[in-house]
Structures are given as structure tokens and as C-alpha cells.
Amino acid sequence: MISDFFAALLNPAIPFIRYAFLAGILSSIPFGIIGTWVTIKRISYLAGAIAHSVLAGIGISLYLSTKYNLEWLHPLLGALGSAVAAALIIGLVSIYAKDREDTIIGAIWATGMSLGLLFIAKTPGYINPMTYLFGNILIIAKTDLFILIILDIVIVILGFLFYYQFQAITFDEEFARIRGIKTNIFYILLLLMTAITVVLMTTIIGIVMVIALLTLPAAIAGFFAKKIWLIMVISVGLTAIFTSSGLMISYITDLPAGSTIILISGLAYLVSVLIKKIIL
């Protein structure tokens, strides 16, 4: 029952449900902002490659920290390193060797996942790679919420400061370059912001769910709004709705939370496509 979920949400004895609910709300901000730029600029495939390359850093850091007792080497550090490296490589290739962009993206995507799985397989003890592929929003701790708050602040500040620059490189990069905007720098910055968002969200909710929430809410918002800031606002709201409703349904039906959230997002996208074709 829905009442049972709200009772659990307010129960101080089971804080993990409350943490998961708050994480979904907080994550809607970077997903809505970065997801809008990713969707409008049509670089979701770049975000996908960055997201999957994260597994390499996670696998390597898990292996080294377990094998050589390096307690300071958190999977988050490895994920951040691999994501930033992937973003820089993809960005530079896109700028200076665009004819090889698809090949490089495919190579990073496949190599990152394969390398990560190999290192995870060789890590002493049992580590389930599905934890990183699909995540588990129900194991979020209070420290994760503080990380999300910091990410929200960083993304909002950068998004506000460079809103017009990102808008320029998204719609007419050539004209922006003529106007004196350093398009290459802002393109790399956008990819780095995407990488940081992907990393922090991947360690919390998994690689697959990151890709879904990074693209689907913004795509739905784009059907019904034309101004970028409005798409961002709607996307943030939709992401919050998807995560909170998915968490509630998963609690009531005893289904995996991450998969439920993805399914709701996918169904909402299909419905919005039908509405756009039939009504609009």
C-alpha cells in the first residue's frame, strides 16, 4: 500500500529508504541540467561511452585496493580518473579527428567495460559487477547525500555562469567561434561536467540507470518546451517524479528499485512520443 511506503519513509528506524528518496530528488538537478545539453547537442552516445568507461576505473581501483591493501584507493577515485580520461580523449578526437570519432567512442565503450570486468574478476573475494551496472539506490548513505549536494552546487554554478556559451556551441558552433567564443574549451568543459555527473551517479545508481535518467527526462521535456531553461526545469521535475515514484512502486511490489525507475522513465518516454504524434 502507498500508505506503507510513506510510513517507512518517515520511520527513523529505516533511514535507507529516506536516503534513497532524497538521493533521487538531489540527483534530478544534475540529470536535468546536464541531460538537457547532452540531449539537445545529441551527444548521448558520448555520455554512454564515458559512463561505460567508468567500469574500468572501478575495476582497477577495486583490484589494487584489495590486492595491495590500499585502503585510500576508493572506487570513486578510479571511476573519476577513467571518466575524465575518456571525456578528454573523446573531446580531443571530436575536435581534431572527427572522421575517427565513432571508432574511438566504440573502442572506449567496449574496452572500458571489458577491462573493468576483467579486473573485477581477478579481485580477491566476490564482487558482483551488477552492483555497478545497475546500482542499488537503497544502499545510499548519508555521506552520499552530501556528495550529491556538492555536485548540485557545482553543476548549477557552472551551468549558470556558462549558460550562453553552452547554448552557442550547441546550436551554432561555427557562428560562436566567429564571435570569439572558445568553443573547444567549452565543449571539453561540457564533457567534463558530464563525466563528473556520470561518475557520482554511477557509483550510486549504476551505469544503466545513469544513461536512462541522463537522456529520457530531457527528451520528454524537449517534446513540450522550446526554451532551454524550461526544458531543464521540466527535466529536473520529471527525474524527481520518476525516481520517487519508482522507489515507491518498488517498495510496494518488492521489485528492484533501479530497474523500476528505468522502466517508468522508458514508459513515460513512449507515452510522450504517442501524445506528440497524436495531439501535437
C-alpha positions in Angstrom: 0.0 0.0 0.0 1.1 3.6 -0.7 0.5 4.4 3.0 3.0 1.8 4.0 5.7 3.4 1.8 5.1 6.9 3.4 5.1 5.3 6.8 8.5 3.7 6.0 9.8 7.0 4.6 9.1 8.7 7.9 10.2 5.9 10.1 13.5 6.8 11.8 14.4 3.2 12.3 14.8 2.6 8.5 16.7 5.6 7.2 17.9 3.9 4.0 14.5 4.5 2.3 14.6 8.2 3.2 18.2 8.5 2.0 17.2 6.8 -1.3 14.2 9.2 -1.7 16.4 12.2 -1.1 19.1 10.9 -3.4 16.5 10.7 -6.2 15.4 14.3 -5.6 19.0 15.6 -5.4 20.2 13.7 -8.5 17.4 15.2 -10.5 19.2 18.5 -10.6 22.4 17.4 -12.4 20.5 15.0 -14.6 18.1 17.7 -15.6 20.8 20.3 -16.4 23.5 18.1 -18.0 20.9 15.8 -19.6 19.4 18.8 -21.4 22.7 19.8 -23.0 23.5 16.2 -23.8 20.2 15.6 -25.5 20.0 18.9 -27.4 23.5 18.6 -28.6 22.9 14.9 -29.5 25.9 13.6 -27.7 24.1 10.9 -25.6 26.4 8.3 -27.3 29.4 10.2 -25.9 27.8 10.2 -22.4 27.2 6.4 -22.9 30.9 5.8 -23.7 32.0 7.9 -20.7 29.6 6.0 -18.5 30.8 2.6 -19.6 34.4 3.5 -19.4 33.9 4.2 -15.7 33.8 0.5 -15.1 37.5 0.3 -16.0 38.5 2.7 -13.3 36.2 1.0 -10.8 37.7 -2.5 -11.6 41.3 -1.3 -11.4 40.8 0.5 -8.1 39.0 -2.4 -6.6 41.8 -4.8 -7.7 44.6 -2.6 -6.5 43.0 -1.7 -3.2 42.2 -5.3 -2.4 45.3 -6.9 -3.7 47.8 -4.4 -2.2 45.7 -3.2 0.8 45.4 0.3 -0.5 42.5 1.5 1.7 42.7 5.0 0.3 42.0 3.9 -3.2 38.2 4.2 -3.3 36.4 3.0 -6.5 35.1 6.6 -6.8 38.7 7.8 -7.5 39.2 5.2 -10.1 35.9 5.9 -11.7 36.6 9.7 -11.8 40.1 9.1 -13.3 38.8 6.9 -16.1 35.8 9.1 -16.8 37.8 12.3 -17.1 40.4 10.5 -19.3 37.6 9.2 -21.5 36.0 12.7 -21.7 39.3 14.3 -22.7 40.1 11.6 -25.3 36.6 11.8 -26.9 36.6 15.6 -26.8 40.0 16.0 -28.4 39.2 13.3 -31.1 35.9 15.1 -31.8 37.7 18.4 -32.3 40.9 17.3 -34.2 40.0 14.0 -35.8 36.2 13.9 -36.3 36.4 11.3 -39.0 37.7 8.8 -36.4 35.2 9.8 -33.7 32.8 6.8 -34.0 35.7 4.3 -33.9 37.3 5.9 -30.8 33.9 6.1 -29.0 33.2 2.5 -29.7 36.7 1.5 -28.6 36.4 3.4 -25.3 33.0 2.0 -24.7 33.9 -1.7 -25.2 37.4 -1.5 -23.8 36.3 0.3 -20.7 33.7 -2.3 -19.8 35.9 -5.3 -20.7 38.8 -4.0 -18.7 36.7 -3.3 -15.7 35.1 -6.8 -15.8 38.5 -8.4 -16.1 39.9 -6.6 -13.1 36.7 -7.2 -11.0 37.0 -11.0 -11.9 40.6 -11.0 -10.7 39.9 -9.1 -7.5 40.2 -11.3 -4.4 36.8 -12.1 -2.9 33.4 -11.9 -4.5 32.4 -8.6 -6.2 29.1 -8.6 -8.2 29.6 -6.4 -11.3 25.8 -6.0 -11.5 26.1 -3.7 -8.4 27.9 -1.2 -10.6 25.9 -1.8 -13.8 22.5 -1.4 -12.2 23.4 0.1 -8.8 21.3 0.0 -5.7 19.7 3.2 -4.7 18.7 1.6 -1.4 22.3 1.3 -0.1 22.9 5.1 -0.3 24.5 6.5 2.9 24.3 10.0 4.4 27.7 10.8 3.0 26.5 10.1 -0.5 23.8 12.8 0.0 26.4 15.3 0.9 28.4 14.4 -2.3 25.2 14.9 -4.3 24.6 18.3 -2.7 28.1 19.4 -3.6 27.6 18.1 -7.2 24.3 20.0 -7.4 26.0 23.2 -6.3 28.9 22.8 -8.8 26.6 22.0 -11.8 24.2 24.8 -11.0 27.0 27.4 -10.7 28.8 26.3 -13.9 25.5 25.9 -15.7 24.5 29.5 -14.8 27.9 31.0 -15.5 28.3 29.5 -18.9 24.7 29.1 -20.0 25.0 31.3 -23.1 28.4 29.8 -24.1 26.9 26.2 -23.9 23.9 27.5 -25.8 26.1 28.9 -28.5 28.2 25.8 -29.1 25.0 23.6 -29.0 23.1 25.4 -31.8 25.7 27.1 -34.0 29.3 26.2 -33.1 30.7 27.8 -36.2 29.0 31.2 -35.5 30.0 31.0 -31.9 33.7 30.5 -33.0 33.4 33.6 -35.3 32.0 35.6 -32.4 35.2 34.8 -30.4 33.8 32.1 -28.1 36.4 29.5 -27.3 34.2 26.7 -28.5 36.7 23.9 -28.0 37.3 24.8 -24.3 33.5 24.9 -23.5 32.9 21.7 -25.4 35.6 20.0 -23.3 34.1 21.6 -20.2 30.7 20.2 -21.0 32.1 16.7 -21.5 34.0 17.0 -18.2 30.8 18.1 -16.4 29.0 15.2 -18.0 31.9 12.9 -16.8 31.7 14.1 -13.2 27.9 13.7 -13.2 28.1 10.2 -14.6 30.8 9.1 -12.1 29.0 10.2 -9.0 25.7 8.9 -10.2 27.1 5.6 -11.4 28.6 4.8 -8.0 25.2 5.4 -6.5 22.6 4.2 -9.0 24.5 2.3 -11.6 25.7 2.7 -15.2 22.5 1.7 -16.9 20.3 4.0 -14.9 22.6 6.9 -15.4 22.2 6.7 -19.2 18.4 6.4 -18.8 18.0 9.4 -16.5 20.5 11.5 -18.4 18.6 11.3 -21.6 14.9 10.3 -21.2 13.6 13.1 -19.0 15.3 15.8 -21.1 14.0 14.1 -24.3 10.4 14.2 -22.9 10.8 17.8 -21.9 12.0 18.7 -25.3 8.7 17.5 -26.8 6.7 20.1 -25.0 9.1 23.0 -24.4 11.4 25.0 -26.7 13.4 27.2 -24.4 16.4 25.5 -22.9 15.9 26.8 -19.4 12.3 25.5 -19.4 13.5 22.1 -20.7 15.9 22.0 -17.8 13.2 22.8 -15.3 10.8 20.2 -16.7 13.6 17.6 -16.9 14.5 18.2 -13.3 10.9 17.7 -12.3 10.4 14.6 -14.4 13.5 13.0 -13.0 12.4 13.7 -9.4 9.0 12.2 -10.3 10.5 9.1 -11.9 12.9 8.3 -9.1 10.4 8.9 -6.3 7.5 7.0 -7.9 9.9 4.2 -9.0 11.1 3.9 -5.4 7.5 3.8 -4.1 6.4 1.2 -6.6 9.5 -1.0 -6.0 8.8 -0.8 -2.2 5.2 -1.8 -2.6 5.8 -4.6 -5.2 9.1 -5.8 -3.8 10.9 -5.2 -7.2 14.4 -3.8 -7.8 14.3 0.0 -7.4 16.8 0.9 -10.2 15.0 -1.3 -12.8 11.6 0.0 -11.8 12.8 3.6 -12.2 14.2 2.9 -15.6 11.0 1.2 -16.7 8.9 4.1 -15.6 11.2 6.5 -17.5 11.0 4.4 -20.6 7.2 4.1 -20.5 6.9 7.8 -19.9 9.0 8.5 -23.0 6.9 6.1 -25.2 3.7 7.8 -24.0 5.1 11.2 -24.6 6.1 10.2 -28.2 2.5 9.0 -28.8 1.0 12.1 -27.4 3.3 14.3 -29.6 2.3 12.4 -32.7 -1.5 12.2 -32.0 -2.2 15.5 -30.3 0.6 18.0 -31.2 
